[in-house]
Amino acid sequence: MGTSKPQGSFILCCLGRKAYWGSLELHHFPDASAVVRALAPDEPVILNRPHAAARAARFFVEKFPGKSLYAVKANPSPDLLKVLWDSGITHFDVASIAEVRIVRGALPDAELCFMHPVKTASAIAEAYKVHGVKTFSLDSQEELDKIIAATADDEGNPASDLRLCVRLRVSSEYSELSLASKFGIDLADAGPLLQATRQVSDWLGVCFHVGSQAMTPFAYVQALERVRVAIVDAAVTVDIIDVGGGFPSIYPGMEPPPLEDYFGAIHRAAESLPVSYSSELWCEPGRALCAEYNSMVVKVERRRGKELYINEGSYGALFDAAHIGWRFPVQLLNGDADGETEDFSFFGPTCDDMDFMEGPFALPANAGAGDYIEIGMLGAYGAAMRTKFNGFGAGMTVEVGDEPMASQYLGDRRDPRVSDNVVSLR
Ligand SMILES: Cc1ncc(COP(=O)(O)O)c(C=O)c1O
């Protein structure tokens, strides 16, 4: 069932070089099948869908009742950053000085917000003094002291233009990936930190993260209730409420309610908070802005029973599939689409047993060595996770024009309200 390599390796060589040397000039194909027909690639190929990322960005810009920052960690590709910028995203949540430099290099006029609550002093100083970053998050007095010291001028005068966001610990119980244990100050301790931060901030914010892939809008309502208590207890004026990321995408077995429901619930809950009349509402989506941006073409090298040995795995874009059992949509590109399907697991290309993605991934029953598979929805925490372990991780990137395998933004979903408040039981 394998696809024979067309027109020799000359095309592959030229296309590969072009994509490698000039990522701004990627080759364009109609879809993944056309990529396989043209290239018969021996290495994985990342497929970019700029139109899907642009649509997601416009959706947030137009419909979120406040400002939408892009959480760069989900996918720091400069090409993607430009697509988001061109679609109206002007603010970027960065988590490291490397991300600060990437965004500043790609988008000189972007507003950067350093939202990792534990930073090095040198990263804070470079971000503030070299790259003009004014917004930082923190969840401890030590971090506040560090920010004050690192942003002071040469005479030791403190900065007067800081926008500091205190990160509150909130529940991750409605999300597929918890972010509740590492960062965030407990409500019981938040008062003194909010007051101390208010003293040195031009703008004071409160931020939180409900965990990634939040499966119900109620996650935000509950978190905002905690924000209310924190503000009342501390009796401070707050200028920014930042509801973080967590906005979901669609994956097999995970069909969340429409994003409009999240926006409506957040709007209502935020409207009733005791904040300054000119306060701003922010969000920091990562996954929701880029999940649909990438898919990947992989090749099957071997079949053993229901296990397919493919050329991408747990040290690459399938990190989440391997380590937390995340399921991604798949389709056989050169096979018999109407044939009977079976559930398969995948082994990745390295020598490790743990390079294993249990799935199940439903594919035609006769899938086997030489076949190509498209794995969808890898734009968030997928394409960005690739390593060179065992010498793998190479491969080219191309653009395709078809639609992603699932979309929050296409308007052709079944009425998702039937799944309202559903939390996956995984
Ligand atoms: C501070 C912060 N903001 C935003 C995000 C993006 O989250 P998501 O991709 O779930 O939208 C993350 C993810 O870890 C984060 O740590």
Ligand as a Chemical Component Dictionary entry (heavy atoms), coordinates in Angstrom:
data_LIG
# 
_chem_comp.id                   LIG 
_chem_comp.type                 NON-POLYMER 
_chem_comp.pdbx_formal_charge   0 
_chem_comp.three_letter_code    LIG 
# 
loop_
_chem_comp_atom.comp_id 
_chem_comp_atom.atom_id 
_chem_comp_atom.alt_atom_id 
_chem_comp_atom.type_symbol 
_chem_comp_atom.charge 
_chem_comp_atom.model_Cartn_x 
_chem_comp_atom.model_Cartn_y 
_chem_comp_atom.model_Cartn_z 
_chem_comp_atom.pdbx_ordinal 
LIG C1 C1 C 0 0.829  31.594 32.464 1  
LIG C2 C2 C 0 0.217  30.821 31.340 2  
LIG N1 N1 N 0 -0.622 31.457 30.509 3  
LIG C3 C3 C 0 -1.200 30.830 29.463 4  
LIG C4 C4 C 0 -0.911 29.501 29.200 5  
LIG C5 C5 C 0 -1.566 28.866 28.014 6  
LIG O1 O1 O 0 -2.458 27.880 28.406 7  
LIG P1 P1 P 0 -3.379 27.140 27.337 8  
LIG O2 O2 O 0 -2.486 26.628 26.282 9  
LIG O3 O3 O 0 -4.046 26.085 28.126 10 
LIG O4 O4 O 0 -4.345 28.141 26.807 11 
LIG C6 C6 C 0 -0.063 28.786 30.053 12 
LIG C7 C7 C 0 0.210  27.365 29.823 13 
LIG O5 O5 O 0 0.922  26.692 30.535 14 
LIG C8 C8 C 0 0.528  29.456 31.159 15 
LIG O6 O6 O 0 1.369  28.850 31.989 16 
# 
loop_
_chem_comp_bond.comp_id 
_chem_comp_bond.atom_id_1 
_chem_comp_bond.atom_id_2 
_chem_comp_bond.value_order 
_chem_comp_bond.pdbx_ordinal 
LIG C1 C2 SING 1  
LIG C2 N1 SING 2  
LIG C2 C8 DOUB 3  
LIG N1 C3 DOUB 4  
LIG C3 C4 SING 5  
LIG C4 C5 SING 6  
LIG C4 C6 DOUB 7  
LIG C5 O1 SING 8  
LIG O1 P1 SING 9  
LIG P1 O2 DOUB 10 
LIG P1 O3 SING 11 
LIG P1 O4 SING 12 
LIG C6 C7 SING 13 
LIG C6 C8 SING 14 
LIG C7 O5 DOUB 15 
LIG C8 O6 SING 16 
# 
